[in-house]
Amino acid sequence: MRVLLIGSGGREHALAWHLSRSRELEQLYCWPGNPGTALLGENIEGEYQDPEILADWARKQEIDLTLVGPEAPLVQGLADSLARRGLLALGPGREGARLEGSKSRAKELMQKAGVPTAAHQVVENLEEVEDYLAENPAPYVLKADGLAGGKGVLICEDREQARREAHSILEEERFGSAGKKLVLEEFLEGREASLLALCAGGDFLLLEPSRDHKRLLNGDQGPNTGGMGAYSPVADIPPGEKERLGQEIFRPLLQCLQQEGIDYRGVLYAGLMLTPAGARVLEFNVRFGDPETQALIPRLRSDLLPHLHAAARGKILAEPLQWKEETCLCVNLVAGGYPGSYEKGQAISGLEKVNPSTIIFHAGTAYKGGRLITAGGRVLGVTVLAEDLEAARRQAYFEASKIEFRDKFYRHDLGRE
C-alpha cells in the first residue's frame, strides 16, 4: 500500500513509526515530515498549502491512502479534494471537520445528539459577554470558536479576567478570525482524559484511553499548550467504562452526523472531563491527538494500517485491536517561551546517550549544516514503555535529562495520579 502522511509533528512521527512496520506498507511519503519521519519514509519538501495541489500530487503518485495528521487541512477540505479524484483519505470532509473547526457547531451537534457536555452560550460581542458574566458564577471558560492551535481555551478565575480575555479575543483579534465568536462554558471540576475512536459512518472502533497534560506548568498551572505530554492506559477508565462511554458519546454523535448527511470516515477524538456526575465532553477533534498518539501507538500490538484503510473505505474491521499491557508515557521537551514566542535554531545534543529502548519522537526539529536544531515550540517527545506508570515516569525523566538544547523546558509531574 502506498501511503501519504500529512503533517510534521510528534503525532506524525509516531504514526510513521508504526506504519513503517506494517506488512501492508509498500511506500510511505510524509508531507512535509520531519527528521524523524525521514528515517522511516520519504519526506516531501514544502509546507502544505493548497488541498488541490496536494490532491493532484497524490493522484500522480497513485497513493492508496492519505492519512491526515493536523486539523487545518481537514477543515480546508483536503479529504473532499482527494475524494473528487477517486482517492481515499482517513479524515472527514469539510462539513464533518467543522466538529473541530467550529466549537459552536460542535456544541450544536452535541445538544442535538444528547451527548453530555458543559452548559454554554455563544457570544459575538462584549455586551453579550457582560450579560453572561452577570448571570453565571466564576470561574469561566472562554473558547475561541475557530482553530487556534490548541491555545484558544482560557480559564478565567474572576469576572475581570474574563472581561480582559474576551476583549483581547473579540476586539484585539488575539486569535484572528478564529475569535470572531466565543463559546462561554460552565467550568467543570474533575480529571481530564482522552478517548479516540476510528469511525466509518455509524460504526466505530475504540482505541485505549489516554491522558494529556495541557497546562504548561507543574500542578496543571499556567497557560494551555498543545500538550506537554501524555500517558496510557488511564486507571479511571477501565475497559467496561470505555465501552459504556463509546455507546454514550460516539454512537449518538455519529448517528446525528448521518442524519445530517455527513458520512464521517476518520478518527474522532473526545476530550473528556470525568466529573462526580459522570463524563462530560469538553471538545471533539477530528483527527489523532497530539501528544495522545505518542502514548497510544507504542502500546499497539495490532497492525493499524488495515484498520485505517478499511475505515477510509467506509468499513470497520471485525478484528479487535490488541494492546500491550504496559504503560506508555511521553514527556514533551519544549522551547523556552512556549506557548508564546520562542527561539528556533538551537542545537540539540545528547540523543546518542538515550537508552535504545526509549523512543524519541521528533516534533519541532530540523537539520541545518548537518546539525539537529530546534524548529518549533514542542521539540521532542521522550517516550517510554514500562510495566507501570511510576516505572515509565522514572525512566522517561531520566532519559529526558540527557537531552540538551538552550532553554529546554518540560513538566516534571506528568503521570502523577
HUVENBEL-V315051 format. One record per backbone hydrogen bond with DSSP energy under -0.5 kcal/mol. CO is the residue of the C=O (numbers start at 1). NH is the residue of the N-H. If there is no record, write none. Layout:
co->{CO,CO}
nh->{NH,NH}
//
This chain:
co->{1,1,1,2,2,3,3,4,4,5,6,7,9,10,11,12,13,14,15,16,18,19,22,27,27,28,29,30,30,31,34,36,37,37,41,42,43,44,50,51,52,53,54,55,56,57,58,59,65,65,66,66,67,67,70,71,71,72,73,74,77,78,79,80,81,82,82,83,88,89,90,93,94,95,96,97,97,98,102,103,104,105,106,107,108,109,110,110,116,119,121,123,125,126,127,128,129,130,131,132,132,139,140,140,141,142,143,145,148,152,152,154,154,156,156,158,159,160,161,162,163,164,165,166,167,167,168,173,175,176,177,178,181,182,182,183,183,184,185,191,193,194,195,196,197,197,198,199,200,203,205,210,211,212,213,214,217,217,221,223,228,229,230,231,232,233,234,238,239,240,241,242,243,244,245,245,246,246,249,250,251,252,253,254,255,256,257,258,261,262,263,264,265,266,268,268,269,269,270,270,271,271,272,273,273,274,275,278,280,280,281,283,285,289,291,291,292,292,293,296,296,297,299,302,304,305,306,307,308,309,310,310,311,315,322,322,327,328,329,330,330,331,332,333,333,334,335,336,337,346,349,350,351,355,358,359,359,360,361,364,364,366,368,371,372,373,374,377,377,379,379,380,380,381,381,382,383,384,386,388,389,390,391,392,393,394,395,396,397,399,400,404,405,409,413,415}
nh->{3,26,27,64,65,5,29,6,67,31,69,33,13,14,15,16,17,18,19,20,21,22,25,3,29,42,5,32,44,7,38,39,40,41,43,30,45,32,54,55,56,57,58,59,60,61,63,62,4,67,68,90,6,69,74,74,75,76,78,77,81,82,83,84,85,85,87,86,66,91,68,97,98,98,99,100,101,102,106,107,108,109,110,111,112,113,114,115,281,186,184,182,129,130,131,132,133,134,135,135,136,187,142,156,185,154,183,103,151,144,154,142,156,139,140,162,163,164,165,166,167,168,169,170,171,172,174,176,178,179,180,146,145,123,184,143,185,121,141,274,272,210,270,207,199,268,205,266,203,200,198,194,231,214,228,225,220,221,217,216,332,213,330,211,328,235,237,242,243,244,245,246,247,248,249,250,250,251,253,254,255,256,257,258,259,260,262,261,263,264,265,201,91,199,197,270,271,285,195,272,282,283,193,275,280,191,278,275,273,282,118,271,269,293,294,295,295,296,297,299,300,300,324,304,308,309,310,311,312,313,313,315,314,317,301,302,386,232,384,230,332,382,334,379,380,409,338,343,340,374,404,353,354,358,360,361,383,362,381,375,376,373,371,368,348,366,345,335,379,363,364,333,382,361,383,331,359,329,327,392,393,394,395,396,397,398,399,400,401,402,403,349,408,334,416,417}
//
